[in-house]
């Protein structure tokens, strides 16, 4: 009869002493998944504003462990393409520059560039009534 190879779990860097009340890496990951952080309104920079309608969620973000989720829509309100649409706080920033596609109210593609300092610049077609995003990234 064939046997299955052993399953390796880890490596874990945080292995607390029994009874210490400190969660292991594995237990903390489960806690983060089951109890993600609350959604926070996007830290919008003028002239950008949060876009809201009966069909769209205004842009927001939250952290689930080391993963940041961004979801919702912004209104350009005469903001120039490439302008700063907001700055994510420390702890919610990627380690390096990342680009994420979005969905505009026009047919031209848009994207958001998020840098390690938290600056989020949106590149979009002129005349867009809103720009919507739904993306995730790791802070590690």
VEXPA-418938 format. One record per residue (C-alpha): residue in one letter; z, x, y. Coordinates in steps of 0.02 Angstrom, whole numbers, padded with zeros to 5 digits, always signed. Each point is the difference from the previous one (the first is absolute). Layout:
BEGIN
aZXY ...
END
This chain:
BEGIN
x+00000+00000+00000 x-00049+00068+00171 x+00130+00014+00135 x-00023-00022+00186 x+00028+00150+00113 x+00159-00003+00103 x-00008-00080+00172 x+00044+00113+00145 x+00078-00080+00152 x+00024+00098+00160 x+00025+00132+00054 x+00131-00072+00116 x+00074+00107+00137 x+00143-00120+00035 x+00107-00016-00156 x+00173-00053+00061 x+00163+00022-00092 x+00048-00154-00102 x+00112-00117+00099 x-00045+00082+00167 x-00081-00159+00068 x-00156+00099+00048 x-00165-00069-00066 x-00118+00109-00101 x-00180+00021+00059 x-00054-00129-00130 x+00131-00127+00052 x-00043+00025+00184 x-00185-00029-00035 x+00042-00163-00089 x+00112-00054+00145 x-00138+00040+00126 x-00126-00102-00100 x+00114-00150-00026 x+00073+00005+00177 x-00137+00064+00117 x+00040+00025+00183 x-00022-00146+00120 x-00165-00024+00091 x+00006+00068+00179 x-00116-00053+00142 x-00129+00133+00041 x+00055+00115+00144 x-00151-00052+00103 x-00061+00102+00150 x-00082-00091+00148 x-00133-00060+00025 x+00003-00036-00188 x+00098-00155-00051 x+00050-00078-00165 x-00133-00125-00055 x+00070-00163-00061 x-00081-00162-00053 x+00030-00131-00132 x-00106+00106-00118 x+00056+00178+00039 x+00163+00097-00011 x+00036+00112+00151 x-00002+00185-00048 x+00164+00058-00080 x+00066+00138-00112 x+00139+00035-00125 x+00059+00138-00114 x+00021-00013-00188 x+00081+00163-00055 x-00119+00134+00064 x-00147-00123+00016 x-00042-00079+00168 x-00095-00164-00001 x-00098-00060+00153 x-00072-00175+00006 x-00062-00120+00133 x-00109-00006+00156 x-00008+00070+00177 x-00096-00062+00152 x-00092+00135+00100 x+00019-00090+00169 x-00118+00123+00089 x+00073+00154-00088 x-00128+00139-00018 x-00058+00048-00174 x+00102+00148-00057 x+00150-00048+00107 x+00181+00004-00056 x+00049-00167-00079 x+00180+00050-00041 x+00113+00138-00064 x+00094-00011-00165 x+00181+00058+00005 x+00066+00155-00090 x+00016-00033-00186 x-00155-00113+00002 x-00129+00137+00029 x-00121+00090-00117 x+00012+00187-00028 x-00179+00024+00065 x-00138-00098+00087 x-00062-00152-00096 x-00141-00124+00036 x+00002-00182-00055 x-00142-00127+00008 x+00030-00167+00083 x-00085-00168+00019 x-00064-00049+00173 x-00050-00173+00060 x-00175+00076+00018 x-00109+00076-00136 x+00022+00181+00055 x+00124+00107-00100 x+00163+00056+00079 x+00137+00122-00049 x+00174+00058+00048 x+00049+00183+00006 x+00186+00032-00030 x+00065+00176+00032 x+00160+00091-00050 x+00077-00035+00172 x-00021-00187-00033 x-00140-00030+00126 x-00118-00138-00059 x-00171-00004+00085 x-00124-00139-00037 x-00188+00025+00005 x-00090-00168+00011 x-00158-00082+00064 x+00004-00069+00175 x+00022-00187+00012 x+00109-00017-00154 x+00122-00146+00019 x+00117+00076-00127 x+00015+00147-00119 x+00093-00025-00165 x+00077+00130-00114 x+00077+00003-00172 x+00042+00173-00067 x+00138+00107-00075 x+00042+00185+00006 x+00135+00118-00059 x+00118+00088+00120 x+00015+00148-00120 
END
